[in-house]
Amino acid sequence: MFTPPVDPATLLDDLSKAAKGADTVEIALLGRAGEYTRFAGGRIHQPQNITETQFTVRAIVDGHAARAACGTLGGLDAAVRKAAELARALAARAKEAGPHTIATSAAAPGLPVWHEDTEAFDAGARAAYASSAMKQNEAAAGMFGRAVTQMAVVNSAGVAHHTLATEASGSMTATVDEGTSHWIDLHRSSGALGIEEAIARTVREATAGRGRGPLPDGRYTVVLGPQAAGELIGFLPDFGFAGELAAAGVGLLTDRPGAEIAAPVVTVADDATAPAGLPIGFDLEGTPKSRVALLDKGRVGAAVTDLATAHALGTAPTGHAHVAREEPPRPVAANLLLSPGDQTEEELIGGVERGVYVQRFWYTRLVDRVTGTITGVSRDGCFLIENGRLAAPVAGARFTHSVLDLLASVDGLGRELRSQPVMNVWNGAATAPALRGHDFRFGAAS
């Protein structure tokens, strides 16, 4: 049964009743029911269904907010009482009113987030794809999955939002001798994943990757595949496009507002209205989401905010409130999108006399927030480019480079988009096409 974690029939009424337990309160449900078919070693080895529900409560007394959480509807009344008690204690100790508030009623954008093809992406369909992958590559390993995402927000100011969204995902690693290739994608629609074509391409790339040699240290023209490009744009919020950094005066929005820091072809937005990735039209404070251009045709744009950081900045909230495990509440860019161009990946490669094709990066870490420098390793299907064609395969190589410097050098973007999850962001995705840039440093080049 492809059903949501909590029965939607009476959900908003149940949340509204619980919200009457405090004068100013907001209650949010984050729910997910996922089904996963994992395969490796020539067999499906771990079919798994996972259902998660988390109710978060934020109570406010005299502008001072406190939170509590529970996992079931039955625990909501106690969570509301606890949050209100904590908020009253904070207000009693404070010398002045705090800045916190709740959203007022506003319509969230209606998005096409439920897809019947994902509803039909059942265990049989997923097993057939796993079988196809293993027939084409006996060492293939990966996962195909579908999920129902459920989100609801109710508060004492009359906000009441609820949505059900489908999610389809796939990943696969093919291995041929020492050659490897990796594919990952996700979308609200399973049909958008193009799984059969992705399986065949991944096996071809692993086969071509046999006999790979080391990549000499140096600076290269690079063509980054969609997975590598998506990994890089996921770092942009760390450079000052998250509301708490902007409110603290840290990063690009403070240091270089409106400056042209990337090539004019580069636009990166957090866009809940885009069909790509995993859009949802409101945040867990009940604020409708706005499209926020972090980079707008190469220029420094705006930050994603929640109610608190928007108040500090003196701007309207953009609808990006988020709570992650073991992290304080903060605004998060949850559906990042690098706008595509009009070239194929082959055309991007065709414009390179000598360079490197990078399929993906891994173990990437932030090095310097001011310069936008990160470090990591290239991995899987990576090749030298010679005279506009893929040539010898190369092994993974360490890099330390500024994302901003690379984006400033971009002179071509692909038209095919691919999405990947963002770690520790609920329902988060980064979506990108392939891109071509220059002077990318691998190794210890000066």
Secondary structure, 3 states (H helix, E strand, C coil): CCCCCCCCCCHHHHHHHHHCCCCCEEEEEEEEEEEEEEEECCEEEEEEEEEEEEEEEEEEECCEEEEEEECCHHHHHHHHHHHHHHHHHHHHHCCCCCCCCCCCCCCCCCCCCCCHHHHCCCHHHHHHHHHHHHHHCCCCEEEEEEEEEEEEEEECCCCEEEEEEEEEEEEEEEEECCEEEEEEEEECCHHHHCHHHHHHHHHHHHHHCCCCECCCCEEEEEEECHHHHHHHHCCHHHHCCEHHHHHCCCCHHHHCCCCECCCCCCCEEECCCCCCCCCCCECCCCCECCCEEEEECCEECCCECCHHHHHHHCCCCCCCEECCCCCCCEECCCEEEECCCCECHHHHHHCCCEEEEECEEEEEEEEECCCCEEEEEEECCEEEEECCEEEEEECCCEEEEEHHHHHHCCCEEECCCEEEECCCCCCCEEEECCEEEEEEEECCCC
